[in-house]
Amino acid sequence: MKELVEVIAKALVDNPDEVVVTETVNGKNIKVELHVAPSDMGKVIGKQGRIAKAIRSVVKAASTRDDTRVDVDIM
């Protein structure tokens, strides 16, 4: 899941070198934290959180085949 979030985030931002994704696995729960440059925060979140919601939906769809639960936090 880490790679998926990283690819999506790097495509959205102006500074792809500053995108950092960390993944923590706890049983069937996976927590993915996305860190971007402060100037790119709006591009990742989007108006009214639409892009962030779309990222979470894509990751959730990808995680259902692995029977895991994934939480995506944007820092």
N, CA and C atoms as an extended XYZ file, in Angstrom:
225
Properties=species:S:1:pos:R:3:atomname:S:1:resname:S:1:resid:I:1 pbc="F F F"
N         0.817       -1.190        0.000 N   MET     1
C         0.000        0.000        0.000 CA  MET     1
C         0.865        1.261        0.000 C   MET     1
N         2.035        1.153        0.610 N   LYS     2
C         2.940        2.296        0.683 CA  LYS     2
C         3.295        2.792       -0.708 C   LYS     2
N         3.595        1.875       -1.609 N   GLU     3
C         3.993        2.253       -2.959 CA  GLU     3
C         2.849        2.912       -3.709 C   GLU     3
N         1.643        2.418       -3.514 N   LEU     4
C         0.473        2.982       -4.178 CA  LEU     4
C         0.244        4.430       -3.763 C   LEU     4
N         0.288        4.693       -2.469 N   VAL     5
C         0.098        6.053       -1.963 CA  VAL     5
C         1.219        6.960       -2.452 C   VAL     5
N         2.430        6.436       -2.478 N   GLU     6
C         3.582        7.233       -2.915 CA  GLU     6
C         3.461        7.631       -4.389 C   GLU     6
N         3.051        6.718       -5.242 N   VAL     7
C         2.899        7.007       -6.667 CA  VAL     7
C         1.806        8.056       -6.887 C   VAL     7
N         0.694        7.913       -6.193 N   ILE     8
C        -0.404        8.866       -6.347 CA  ILE     8
C         0.027       10.248       -5.871 C   ILE     8
N         0.662       10.316       -4.713 N   ALA     9
C         1.055       11.606       -4.142 CA  ALA     9
C         2.101       12.307       -4.997 C   ALA     9
N         3.074       11.564       -5.498 N   LYS    10
C         4.121       12.177       -6.320 CA  LYS    10
C         3.559       12.731       -7.624 C   LYS    10
N         2.483       12.152       -8.125 N   ALA    11
C         1.862       12.655       -9.345 CA  ALA    11
C         1.100       13.952       -9.103 C   ALA    11
N         0.701       14.198       -7.870 N   LEU    12
C        -0.116       15.375       -7.557 CA  LEU    12
C         0.693       16.622       -7.186 C   LEU    12
N         1.856       16.446       -6.589 N   VAL    13
C         2.573       17.573       -5.978 CA  VAL    13
C         3.593       18.210       -6.926 C   VAL    13
N         4.040       19.421       -6.559 N   ASP    14
C         5.085       20.117       -7.315 CA  ASP    14
C         6.477       19.672       -6.887 C   ASP    14
N         6.623       19.218       -5.633 N   ASN    15
C         7.910       18.787       -5.089 CA  ASN    15
C         7.867       17.292       -4.763 C   ASN    15
N         7.990       16.424       -5.771 N   PRO    16
C         7.888       14.984       -5.496 CA  PRO    16
C         9.035       14.440       -4.645 C   PRO    16
N        10.150       15.180       -4.579 N   ASP    17
C        11.267       14.723       -3.750 CA  ASP    17
C        10.956       14.809       -2.261 C   ASP    17
N         9.990       15.640       -1.893 N   GLU    18
C         9.663       15.833       -0.484 CA  GLU    18
C         8.521       14.937       -0.009 C   GLU    18
N         8.054       14.045       -0.847 N   VAL    19
C         6.997       13.115       -0.460 CA  VAL    19
C         7.623       11.963        0.317 C   VAL    19
N         7.122       11.746        1.540 N   VAL    20
C         7.599       10.654        2.388 CA  VAL    20
C         6.387        9.858        2.849 C   VAL    20
N         6.429        8.555        2.620 N   VAL    21
C         5.332        7.679        3.023 CA  VAL    21
C         5.885        6.633        3.973 C   VAL    21
N         5.260        6.509        5.143 N   THR    22
C         5.650        5.482        6.106 CA  THR    22
C         4.472        4.543        6.320 C   THR    22
N         4.793        3.293        6.569 N   GLU    23
C         3.765        2.270        6.720 CA  GLU    23
C         4.012        1.499        8.005 C   GLU    23
N         2.969        1.346        8.809 N   THR    24
C         3.042        0.593       10.048 CA  THR    24
C         2.026       -0.541        9.982 C   THR    24
N         2.494       -1.768       10.161 N   VAL    25
C         1.612       -2.932       10.085 CA  VAL    25
C         1.359       -3.453       11.493 C   VAL    25
N         0.078       -3.657       11.805 N   ASN    26
C        -0.313       -4.189       13.104 CA  ASN    26
C        -1.379       -5.258       12.847 C   ASN    26
N        -0.952       -6.476       12.616 N   GLY    27
C        -1.889       -7.549       12.299 CA  GLY    27
C        -2.499       -7.331       10.928 C   GLY    27
N        -3.833       -7.216       10.869 N   LYS    28
C        -4.510       -6.957        9.605 CA  LYS    28
C        -4.778       -5.475        9.392 C   LYS    28
N        -4.281       -4.643       10.281 N   ASN    29
C        -4.432       -3.196       10.147 CA  ASN    29
C        -3.122       -2.589        9.665 C   ASN    29
N        -3.227       -1.721        8.681 N   ILE    30
C        -2.058       -1.024        8.152 CA  ILE    30
C        -2.333        0.471        8.261 C   ILE    30
N        -1.360        1.192        8.816 N   LYS    31
C        -1.476        2.646        8.911 CA  LYS    31
C        -0.434        3.255        7.987 C   LYS    31
N        -0.888        4.068        7.046 N   VAL    32
C        -0.014        4.713        6.077 CA  VAL    32
C        -0.039        6.214        6.368 C   VAL    32
N         1.148        6.790        6.577 N   GLU    33
C         1.256        8.228        6.827 CA  GLU    33
C         1.929        8.885        5.636 C   GLU    33
N         1.307        9.928        5.137 N   LEU    34
C         1.811       10.651        3.976 CA  LEU    34
C         2.267       12.028        4.420 C   LEU    34
N         3.532       12.327        4.186 N   HIS    35
C         4.105       13.629        4.513 CA  HIS    35
C         4.491       14.319        3.212 C   HIS    35
N         4.006       15.547        3.024 N   VAL    36
C         4.352       16.332        1.839 CA  VAL    36
C         4.827       17.706        2.280 C   VAL    36
N         5.393       18.463        1.339 N   ALA    37
C         5.832       19.825        1.637 CA  ALA    37
C         4.610       20.677        1.989 C   ALA    37
N         4.790       21.639        2.889 N   PRO    38
C         3.651       22.495        3.275 CA  PRO    38
C         2.987       23.192        2.085 C   PRO    38
N         3.761       23.537        1.071 N   SER    39
C         3.183       24.206       -0.098 CA  SER    39
C         2.333       23.254       -0.956 C   SER    39
N         2.538       21.955       -0.805 N   ASP    40
C         1.788       20.963       -1.578 CA  ASP    40
C         0.612       20.367       -0.813 C   ASP    40
N         0.416       20.777        0.413 N   MET    41
C        -0.627       20.188        1.245 CA  MET    41
C        -2.019       20.359        0.609 C   MET    41
N        -2.281       21.529        0.062 N   GLY    42
C        -3.582       21.779       -0.557 CA  GLY    42
C        -3.832       20.920       -1.776 C   GLY    42
N        -2.793       20.598       -2.507 N   LYS    43
C        -2.939       19.774       -3.701 CA  LYS    43
C        -3.278       18.333       -3.340 C   LYS    43
N        -2.773       17.880       -2.218 N   VAL    44
C        -3.037       16.498       -1.799 CA  VAL    44
C        -4.412       16.385       -1.141 C   VAL    44
N        -4.827       17.422       -0.435 N   ILE    45
C        -6.126       17.384        0.240 CA  ILE    45
C        -7.254       17.730       -0.729 C   ILE    45
N        -7.068       18.760       -1.533 N   GLY    46
C        -8.091       19.154       -2.496 CA  GLY    46
C        -9.190       19.970       -1.860 C   GLY    46
N       -10.061       20.503       -2.691 N   LYS    47
C       -11.183       21.300       -2.195 CA  LYS    47
C       -12.131       20.404       -1.423 C   LYS    47
N       -12.423       20.812       -0.221 N   GLN    48
C       -13.311       20.076        0.693 CA  GLN    48
C       -12.866       18.632        0.903 C   GLN    48
N       -11.561       18.373        0.740 N   GLY    49
C       -11.016       17.050        1.013 CA  GLY    49
C       -11.319       16.001       -0.032 C   GLY    49
N       -11.682       16.424       -1.223 N   ARG    50
C       -12.083       15.465       -2.260 CA  ARG    50
C       -10.940       14.582       -2.728 C   ARG    50
N        -9.759       15.157       -2.908 N   ILE    51
C        -8.629       14.347       -3.383 CA  ILE    51
C        -8.182       13.376       -2.299 C   ILE    51
N        -8.137       13.843       -1.050 N   ALA    52
C        -7.772       12.958        0.062 CA  ALA    52
C        -8.766       11.805        0.173 C   ALA    52
N       -10.032       12.104       -0.009 N   LYS    53
C       -11.060       11.068        0.045 CA  LYS    53
C       -10.882       10.069       -1.099 C   LYS    53
N       -10.519       10.569       -2.280 N   ALA    54
C       -10.301        9.690       -3.432 CA  ALA    54
C        -9.096        8.788       -3.211 C   ALA    54
N        -8.018        9.342       -2.629 N   ILE    55
C        -6.837        8.523       -2.323 CA  ILE    55
C        -7.216        7.411       -1.359 C   ILE    55
N        -7.970        7.750       -0.331 N   ARG    56
C        -8.395        6.740        0.651 CA  ARG    56
C        -9.280        5.681        0.005 C   ARG    56
N       -10.144        6.075       -0.923 N   SER    57
C       -11.020        5.118       -1.601 CA  SER    57
C       -10.229        4.143       -2.467 C   SER    57
N        -9.235        4.643       -3.187 N   VAL    58
C        -8.409        3.779       -4.031 CA  VAL    58
C        -7.631        2.784       -3.172 C   VAL    58
N        -7.064        3.270       -2.079 N   VAL    59
C        -6.292        2.387       -1.190 CA  VAL    59
C        -7.206        1.358       -0.540 C   VAL    59
N        -8.408        1.768       -0.162 N   LYS    60
C        -9.361        0.835        0.439 CA  LYS    60
C        -9.749       -0.258       -0.555 C   LYS    60
N        -9.958        0.124       -1.802 N   ALA    61
C       -10.303       -0.861       -2.824 CA  ALA    61
C        -9.153       -1.840       -3.049 C   ALA    61
N        -7.932       -1.336       -3.037 N   ALA    62
C        -6.772       -2.213       -3.226 CA  ALA    62
C        -6.556       -3.125       -2.025 C   ALA    62
N        -6.953       -2.678       -0.851 N   SER    63
C        -6.707       -3.479        0.348 CA  SER    63
C        -7.748       -4.573        0.548 C   SER    63
N        -8.884       -4.494       -0.106 N   THR    64
C        -9.917       -5.508        0.101 CA  THR    64
C        -9.498       -6.873       -0.421 C   THR    64
N        -8.677       -6.912       -1.466 N   ARG    65
C        -8.248       -8.222       -1.965 CA  ARG    65
C        -7.248       -8.887       -1.025 C   ARG    65
N        -6.550       -8.092       -0.196 N   ASP    66
C        -5.618       -8.642        0.784 CA  ASP    66
C        -6.289       -8.909        2.122 C   ASP    66
N        -7.577       -8.572        2.227 N   ASP    67
C        -8.340       -8.728        3.467 CA  ASP    67
C        -7.682       -7.984        4.627 C   ASP    67
N        -7.279       -6.734        4.369 N   THR    68
C        -6.679       -5.895        5.395 CA  THR    68
C        -7.435       -4.576        5.477 C   THR    68
N        -7.203       -3.854        6.551 N   ARG    69
C        -7.801       -2.533        6.737 CA  ARG    69
C        -6.679       -1.514        6.708 C   ARG    69
N        -6.828       -0.512        5.857 N   VAL    70
C        -5.777        0.486        5.684 CA  VAL    70
C        -6.312        1.866        6.046 C   VAL    70
N        -5.575        2.569        6.903 N   ASP    71
C        -5.884        3.958        7.248 CA  ASP    71
C        -4.821        4.839        6.642 C   ASP    71
N        -5.231        5.871        5.907 N   VAL    72
C        -4.294        6.810        5.299 CA  VAL    72
C        -4.408        8.128        6.031 C   VAL    72
N        -3.304        8.561        6.636 N   ASP    73
C        -3.242        9.852        7.337 CA  ASP    73
C        -2.336       10.786        6.557 C   ASP    73
N        -2.810       11.998        6.321 N   ILE    74
C        -2.023       13.003        5.628 CA  ILE    74
C        -1.497       13.968        6.668 C   ILE    74
N        -0.180       14.035        6.771 N   MET    75
C         0.460       14.866        7.796 CA  MET    75
C         0.962       16.155        7.191 C   MET    75
